[in-house]
Amino acid sequence: MSVIKAQGVKVAYGATEVLSDAGFELGAGCRLGVVGPNGAGKTTLLEAVNDAATGSGAFRSGPLGAAIGGSFIFKKGLSVSYLRQGGGYESDMTAFGAVMSAFGDLTGAEARLRDLEAMIAGEGDGEAKEALLDAYQRLRTFFEAKGGYAYESLCRSTLSGLGLGPADWDMPVSLLSGGQRTRVMIGKTLLEEPDLFLLDEPTNHLDMESVRWLEGYLPKYGKAMVIVSHDRYFLDCVATHILEIGGGRSKQYRGNYSSYVAQKAMADHGAKKAYDARRKEVRRLEGIIAQQRRWGRERNVRTAESKRKQIGRLGEAEEPRAAEAAIGFRVNPESPGGRDVLTVEGLSMGYPGKPLFSGLTFDVRRGDRLMVIGRNGCGKSTLLRIMIGALRPDEGRARIGGGVRLSYYDQERVVGDAEETVLSKVTGAYPDMGQTEVRDRLASFLFKGDDVHKRVGSLSGGERCRLTLLLIMMEGPNLLILDEPTNHLDIPSREALEEGLASFGGTVVAVSHDRFFVRRLADAIVSFEDGGVAYFKGGYDEYREHRESMESGLATDFASDARPARLRQAPSAPSAQPAAGASGGGPDGEWAASRRERAERRRNERVLRDSEAEIAALEGRIGAIDAEMASDAVSSDYVALGLLMEEREGCAARLDEALAEWEGASTYLEGAESR
């Protein structure tokens, strides 16, 4: 049964139409991830759904006066909660009290049970006591059935999972930071269990560990959700469907983010081939018509008219919509610099009552891609500021190598005088550059037309991010030190940034919570974890595998140095060849063999997971092709039929391969279970 069905949704602010034909359908327990470039209307759609579901009219009567059209059908008695982007929870209660308020019926029942216990204790034998005992038993049955003995523990685990420790629980919500208030709101709403949960960028204020907790919790939640997010890793773990918004319209896909990407790529490829084939056929027929008209005989006129009708039967073909523009991030180092880019030796830093790290030592070489990850407030940004010389450490040093030209991106960086325009900011920084080149550079970062005359102080977070990245690119560095560079960027721009950094000829050190970004780029990781800090030489997947092995007790801890405070060196990802002396029957050989087997098991689990997503996408596309081929519009069009048959054969061939991969991984895992 559908929880919500939205069709033909239109939203306009005055004469500006943001959505023209959007819609989706969502069943109980389904989780819809909404994606699209900034400004496409993702938040607008959530506002329209919330306005229609609650009947508040707040969106329509707001300062922008939105006009909403279309059809909204909701399940009868639907309860809905809406977590707005940056809309932190406001309350005079403590954080723990605010989350506990989700269980008002249980807290009231518990208080009533205490009252009844006191009344029973003071009552003598008789009918009055029997009545009290009966009322107590009925209320206790209700209390137990509703989880009355577990709800406080659930509140504590929810707050902890969202990154709020016991020290924060007794703090008034009004004194918490904006990010902390948002976490309280997420926790409270999750525990209230509305039928429909609308979330706008819920991971914005969460660190990696909190996001991992949330993406483990939501699939077990059992309620319908609509989630706007730029976090692709999060959507892969959580979403059961994806809604793509662009050009005022929407299209719904079944599966998570990676499945959506695969389906969209196949659909776009098929649409482009069909469009090109139709254009080619129309040009051929028009050539025949022109030739027949030149000959001018009656037979030729009849032939020309027949070909004209044939063109009409091909129908009008809509040109495939061009991909939304993304930033053109390209950095070309002016010089390669030295081999030793950055040396960190015995670094210690902290603030009164809050030590951050101690004895930190590692090296960064030319071409490295070092990612720094960890919880909020653990010292990641502080480490970067020490690297660039903006902070002096308590002990040790961070030394930049010879010939290194660095550029630093700060997530809070102010790019200039608030009254400067975007254009004057760039021309002021590069006065010798011609206006045409400056405008071309700005256009590559999506500042086009009147956008170049926007005041710096009026730029959105995403626009400020793009301008800062452009200025960094123009500096020609060979070392990029980046603090949360993907914040405020939409998915196309994040992917363009990743592509640019992957092809960058220099060195990258970056702090990021975006696991897709870290996974794509990292060849080494500094991780703030468990009250310490650790270095791992390898990519993010290998790092996670090693962490999971450690947590399950199947791998040794990071090798410790004689000095406990020193950075501990993690072993690299396991080699395919056994170490010398490890192939025999001793403990070392057994451990190495066991580790290789665990690595192979994890690899097959990934193959199984990825092939399942691809199989679903391929089967969905084959079904869509079959339906299209059977339609009246296509069944008589041999050009379109030929293209669809070609695409179907390609999908079927790849489906056979994916099924073979799935079967191989499944067979291996079944065998591993029996060993």
URHU-V337914 format. One record per backbone hydrogen bond with DSSP energy under -0.5 kcal/mol. CO is the residue of the C=O (numbers start at 0). NH is the residue of the N-H. If there is no record, write none. Layout:
# URHU-V337914
co = [CO:CO]
nh = [NH:NH]
This chain:
# URHU-V337914
co = [0:2:3:4:5:6:8:9:10:10:11:11:12:14:15:15:18:20:21:23:25:25:26:29:29:30:30:30:31:32:32:33:34:36:40:41:42:43:44:45:46:47:48:49:50:50:56:58:58:61:64:65:66:68:70:72:74:78:78:80:81:82:83:85:90:92:93:94:95:96:98:99:100:102:103:104:105:106:107:108:109:110:111:112:113:114:115:116:117:119:125:126:127:128:129:130:131:132:133:134:135:136:137:138:139:140:141:142:143:146:146:149:150:151:152:153:154:155:156:157:158:159:162:164:164:165:165:167:168:170:171:171:172:176:177:178:179:180:180:181:182:183:184:185:186:187:188:188:194:195:195:196:196:197:198:198:200:202:206:207:208:209:210:211:212:213:214:216:217:217:223:224:225:225:226:226:227:229:230:231:232:233:234:239:240:241:241:242:243:245:247:247:248:250:252:255:256:257:258:259:260:261:262:263:264:265:266:267:268:269:270:271:272:273:274:275:276:277:278:279:280:281:282:283:284:285:286:287:288:289:290:291:296:297:298:299:300:301:302:303:304:305:306:307:308:309:310:311:315:326:327:330:330:338:338:340:341:342:342:343:344:346:347:347:348:348:350:353:356:358:359:361:363:363:364:367:368:368:368:369:370:370:371:372:374:378:379:380:381:382:383:384:384:385:390:394:396:398:400:401:403:404:404:406:407:408:409:412:416:417:419:420:421:422:423:424:425:429:433:434:435:436:437:438:439:440:441:441:442:443:445:447:448:449:450:451:453:454:455:459:460:461:462:463:464:465:466:467:468:469:470:471:471:472:475:477:478:478:479:479:480:481:481:483:485:489:490:491:492:493:494:495:496:497:498:500:506:507:508:509:510:512:513:514:515:516:517:523:524:524:525:525:526:526:527:528:531:532:533:534:535:535:536:538:539:540:541:542:543:544:545:546:547:548:548:549:558:561:562:567:567:568:578:585:586:587:588:589:590:591:592:593:594:595:596:597:598:599:600:601:602:603:604:605:606:607:608:609:610:611:612:613:614:615:616:617:618:619:620:621:622:623:624:625:626:627:630:630:631:633:635:636:637:638:639:640:641:642:643:644:645:646:647:648:649:650:651:652:653:654:655:656:657:658:659:660:661:662:663:664:665:666:667:668:669:670]
nh = [27:74:25:72:23:70:21:68:17:18:13:66:15:16:12:17:10:249:8:5:2:3:29:31:224:32:239:240:226:34:242:228:244:39:44:45:46:47:48:49:50:51:52:53:54:56:60:61:65:64:13:67:11:9:6:4:77:194:195:197:83:199:86:87:173:172:97:98:99:100:101:102:103:106:107:108:109:110:111:112:113:114:115:116:117:118:119:120:121:122:129:130:131:132:133:134:135:136:137:138:139:140:141:142:143:144:145:147:146:149:150:153:154:155:156:157:158:159:160:161:163:162:164:167:168:168:169:170:95:94:174:175:175:180:181:182:183:88:184:185:186:187:188:189:190:191:192:193:223:80:197:198:225:82:200:227:203:205:210:211:212:213:214:215:216:217:218:219:220:221:196:31:198:227:33:228:200:231:234:235:236:237:238:254:32:243:252:34:250:248:19:20:245:243:241:259:260:261:262:263:264:265:266:267:268:269:270:271:272:273:274:275:276:277:278:279:280:281:282:283:284:285:286:287:288:289:290:291:292:293:294:295:300:301:302:303:304:305:306:307:308:309:310:311:312:313:314:314:317:328:329:332:504:340:365:400:363:344:398:361:396:359:393:394:355:356:353:350:348:566:346:343:340:341:367:507:370:522:523:509:372:525:511:527:377:382:383:384:385:386:387:389:390:388:392:347:344:342:403:337:405:477:478:480:409:482:412:414:419:456:455:424:425:426:427:428:429:432:437:438:439:440:441:442:443:444:444:446:445:327:447:450:451:452:453:422:421:457:458:463:464:465:466:467:468:469:470:471:472:473:474:474:476:475:333:506:406:480:481:508:408:483:510:486:488:493:494:495:496:497:498:499:500:501:502:503:479:369:481:371:483:514:517:518:519:520:521:370:526:535:372:527:528:533:374:531:528:567:526:569:524:537:572:542:543:544:545:546:547:548:549:550:551:553:554:552:568:563:565:534:569:558:581:589:590:591:592:593:594:595:596:597:598:599:600:601:602:603:604:605:606:607:608:609:610:611:612:613:614:615:616:617:618:619:620:621:622:623:624:625:626:627:628:629:630:630:633:634:635:636:637:640:641:642:643:644:645:646:647:648:649:650:651:652:653:654:655:656:657:658:659:660:661:662:663:664:665:666:667:668:669:670:671:672:673:674]
